[in-house]
Amino acid sequence: GDAVPNPLTPADRPQVVRTGLLVLLAVVAAGVVAWLVGAGGGGPLDVVIDALSYLALAAPVVMFLVMFRSPKVTAPERSRLTAYVPLFVAAALFWMIFEQASSTLSQYARDHTDLDVLGVTISPVLYQSVNPAAIILLAPVFAWLWVRLGDRPSTAVKFALGLALAASSFLFLAGASAVAGEGRSPWWVLVVVYVVQTLGELCLSPVGLAATTLLAPRAFRGQAMALWFLGRAAPAQT
C-alpha cells in the first residue's frame, strides 16, 4: 500500500497526548465557567450552549498564539501570519452581521414585515431561501468577475467591500423601518437586505479562503483552514 506521507513518530506521540488532554481540559473548564455564570438561570442545554460559545471565542486566540510561538514557523511566515490577523478580524465582524439572518432578521420577518405578496400571504420562513438562491445565481458571475479582474481589487479591498455591503444592508433596513413607523415594512425590504448581504459574502468568503491558504504557515496550513471557519463559529455565538 501507499506509505503515509507524514506518519506520527513515537517521539511525537507524547505531544499529541498532551494536546488532547489540554483540549479536554479546556472543554471541561468552559463547561464549568458556563455553569457558574448561568447557575440557577437555565438548564443543561443552556450550559452546553454557553460552553460552546466560550470555546468558539477562545479557540481562535489560542490557535494564533500557537502558530506565532511555534518554532516550525519561519520569520517570513510569521510576517504573513501577522498580515492575516486583520483579515480574520474583519471576517469575524462580517459574520457577526451576516449571522443575524437566523435570529434578528427572522424575528423582523415575522413581526415587522408585510407578508402579502400580490394577494398571497407568504411564510416568513421563505426569506431563509433568499441567500442560497442568490448564491446560486450570483456565484458564477463573481467567479467570472474575479478571474477577469485578476489581482484587482486587492484582498483587503474585497474584504472592506464585503464589510461595507453587510453594514449597508442593516442601514437600509433601519431606514425602511423608520419609514414604516408603527406599521410593517414591505415584503421586498428583507429581500434587498439578504441580497446585499449575499453580495458581501461573495466578496469576502471565497477570497478569505484563498488568503488563508496563501498566508498560513506551511506547518499549519490544514489547521489554518479550520481557524478560518472558527472565524464564523465565534460570531455565531454572540
N, C-alpha and C positions, 0 to 999 in steps of 0.2 A: 504494500500500500504506500501511499504518499507519506513522506515524513512531515511532521508538524513543523512549520517554519520557525516558530518561536516557543519551544517547549518550556514548561516550568521546571527549572532545575531544583535539585534538593536544597541548594543554598537559598533559593527564593521562597521556598515554602513557609519558613517562619514569618517572613514579612507579610505574606498573603494571609496567614492565620491571624497575625496581629491586626492587619487591616480589617479583616472580617469581624474580629472582636470589637474593634473601635466603632465600626458601623452599628453593630448590635447594641453597644453601649449608648451610642447616640440616639438610636430608636427608643431605647428604654428611657433615657433622660428626657427626650421630647415628650414621651407619654406621661412621665411623672410631672413635668412642668405644666403640661396641658391639664392634668388632673388637679394640680394645686391651684392654677389660675381659675379654673371653672368649677371648683369644689362647691357642690350644692346648687350649681346653676344649670346643670344639664346631665344627660345620660351618657352611657358608654359611647354612643355614636358621636356625640359632641366632642368627647375626649379624643377619639380617633381622628376626627377631622382637624381639631386644633393641633394635634401632634404632627399630622402630615403637613400642616401649614408651617409649623416651626422648622421642620426638616427641609421643606422646599425653599424656605428663606435662607437657611444656614448652609445648605449643601453647596450652592454656587460660590459662596465666600470661601469655604473650606477648600473647594477644588482649585480656585485661583491661587490660594496660598500654597497648596501642594505643588502646583506647576511652577510657581515663581521660585520656590525654595529647592526644587529638585536639581540634583547635580547632573541629571540627564539633559537638562535644558541649557543650551548654549547662550552666549551673550546676544547674538543676533536674534535668536528665537525669543529670548526674554524681551527684547525690544519690540518685536512684532506682537507678542502677547500683551504688552502694555498698550499698544495701539488698539488691541481688540477689546479692552475693558470698556471704553466709552461706547463702542458699538453694542456690546452686551447690555449695558445700562439703558441705552436708547431703545433696544428691542424690548427689554423688560417694561419700560414705560409704555411702549406701543401696545403690548399685550395686555397691560393693565387697563387700557381704554377698550381694546378690542373685546376682551372677555366680559364686558358689561352686557354683551348681546344676550347671554343666557340668564341674566338677572335683572338689571335696571331696565334694559330695553324691552324685555319680556313683560315686565310689570307695566311699562309705559304703553305697550301694545294692548294690554288687557284693560287698563283703567283710563287711559287718556287718548285713545285713538278711535276715530270714527271708522268702524269696520265695514261700513256699507260701500260696496264697490259695484256700481251700475245696477243697483237694486238688489244685490246679493250680499248677505252678511257672511263675511269670511271669518275663519277662526284665527285668533292671534298667533296660534302655533305656526301658521303658514309663513310668518315672517322669518322663521328659522331656516326656511328654504332659499331665501334670497341670496345669502352669501355663497352657498355651494353652487347655485345656479349661475351666479355672476362669475365665480371662479372658472367654471366650465366654459363660459362664453368668452371671458377676457384673458385667460391664461395663454392661449395661443397667440393672441395679439401682443401681449407683453413679451412672450418668448421671442417673437419675431422682432419686436422693437429693440430689446436689449442686444440681440445679435447684430441688428442693423447699426446701432449706435456704437457698438464696441465698448470701449472704456469710458464713454461719455454717457451720462454724468458719472462722477466718481462714486465709490461705495458710500462715502459719508453723505454725499448729496442725496443719494437714493434713500438712505436711512432718514435724513431730515425731511425729505418729501413724504415718506410714509408716515412719520410722526405728525407732520403738518396736516395731512389728509385726515388722520384719525382725530386730531383736535378739532379740525374744521367741521367734522361730522356732528360733534356734540355742540359746537357753536350754532350750527344750523338748527339742530333740534331745540336748543334753548330759544332761538329766535322764533321758531314755529310755535313753541309753547307759549311764548309771550303774546304772540298774535292771537292764539286761540283763547287766551284768558282762562275763564272758568269752564269753557267748552272743551271739545275734543279736537285734536289735530286731524287733518285729512289723512286718509289711508296711505297716500303716496309719500308722506313725510318720512316714515320709517324706511320705506323702500330706498329713498335717496340716501338716508343715513347708512344703511347697510351696504349700498353700492359704493359709496365714497370710502367706507372702511375697507372694503374689498380691494379697491384701487391702492390704498395704503399698504395692505397686506402683500399685494403683488409687487410693490416697490421694495418692500423690506424683507419678506420671508425668504424667497429664493436667493436673494443677494446675501443675506446673512448666512445661509448655509454654505455658499461659496466662500465667503470671507472666513468662516470658521475653518474650512479645510486649508485655506491659504496661510492663515496666521497662526494656526495651532502648532505647538512644538511637535516635532516628529515623534517623540516618545509618548505623546499624549493625544495623538490625532483621533483615536477612537473615543477616548474619554471626553475630548473637546466637543464632539458631536452630541454626546449625552449632556454636556454642560449647556450647549445651545438650547436644547429642549427644556432644560431646567429653567432657562430664562422665561419660558412660557408657563411653567408649572408654578413658580413663585408668585407672579402677579395674579394667577387664577385663585390663589388662596386669600388675597387681600380684599 
